[in-house]
Amino acid sequence: MNNVKSDFPILDKKIRDKTITYLDSAASTQKPKKVIHSISEFLENSYENVHRGMNSLSIDATDLYEKSRDVAKSFINANSTNEIIFTRGATDSINIIANSLAEHLNKGDKIVVTELEHHSNYLPWMHLCKKLELELKIIPISKEGILSEDEIINNCDDTTKVLSLTHMSNVTGQILDLKKIKQEINKDIYLAVDGCQSIAHLNIDVKDLDCDFYSFSSHKLYGPSGIGIMYGKEDILNQLNPPTLGGGMINEVSSKDFSYAMLPNKFEPGTPSIEAAIGFKAAMEYLNSINYQDYFLKEKQLRSKLISALNDFEEIEIYGSNNNGNATSIVSFNIKNQNFNDIATFLDQYGIMIRGGHHCCQPFMKKLGIPGSCRVSFGIYNDINDIDHFVDSMKKTLKLLQ
């Protein structure tokens, strides 16, 4: 199945005569040739600003840009392209959601998040609660690093206005049952989903999930950085005012007032990252062409094999690896009495790229009583040979540390 590896030119690169073994896809995915070529082709032959020009280049660029939106709509099964807002990435999307909802919230209202969240789905809500005197309820993880859907549901009451959740943890790979949560909470609670990790592994159908917002980034999805999607139900987006103003998102301006443009332009001020949108389109088309969701089971198998191998090392502690939970693609661990960044540096000598740090999840780390961890994460280009090489290199690293 892993003939896709040849589609990623960077994986042919050698570092210190070692072929790259890329195990850091949760941070950012590598790019296939189709994405790289689509951007260079656009810049060489079709670049112009979009939406307002009447020359041939601008018309062509606008057509390509809006086709990217149409591909994104189909990719997550949204109802309309009006529900697809281009942003700078998931962090930008979540901040837009939080700031746009601000005028619909009142003192004493409750916002619910969890200890599993990336800072990008934690800090905007914390800031909003402090600013508006709202209650921020943080659902705790277990001592093993696992989050309970039932506990999330039980903490949503009549005062809860927003529930903002990661779909898939960027530390443990745990996947939350969003459908169960949505079905059992009050239908008037806004459900905002951070889909940064899940979008690259699961078949996302926002209509089936029935979420109100879904945010994700291109660079986690084998596309370029600097662009992402904020999906929102059209009726909700029509009720919200955008937090950022500027060119392109207005209908009419006078010396005393202005009116907003129609969706989706209403939430897209300024000149967009046009070439990134073109690359994003190519990435989604590439993933559809290889039926990327078929890799989900393989990634789960790779995760299980890696956890099993790491459990053979008595020096290693794994986090959030409960076999009863639904998880994929990510394994976080530490070697006792060793610094996670040192381990990442040692493994780099063997051409292995992993991540060391707190992964922008400090509440999670503090709950477990650690400053950070090593993190291995898979993409569609990884296979069993990568796991074998990683485990062999870990053995060598542990010998060096003795």
Secondary structure, DSSP 8 states (H G I E B T S, - for coil): -GGGGGG-GGGG-EETTEE-EE-BTTT-----HHHHHHHHHHHHHT----SS--SHHHHHHHHHHHHHHHHHHHHHT-S-GGGEEEESSHHHHHHHHHHHHGGG--TT-EEEEETT--GGGTHHHHHHHHHHT-EEEEE---TTS---HHHHHHT--TTEEEEEEESB-TTT-BB--HHHHHHHS-TTSEEEEE-TTGGGTS---HHHHT-SEEEEEGGGTTS-SS-EEEEE-HHHHHH---S---TTSEEEE-SS-EEE--TTGGG--S---HHHHHHHHHHHHHHHHTTGGGGHHHHHHHHHHHHHHHTT-TTEEEES--TTS-B-SEEEEEETTS-HHHHHHHHHTTTEE-EEE-TT-HHHHHHHT-S-EEEEE--TT--HHHHHHHHHHHHHHHHHH-
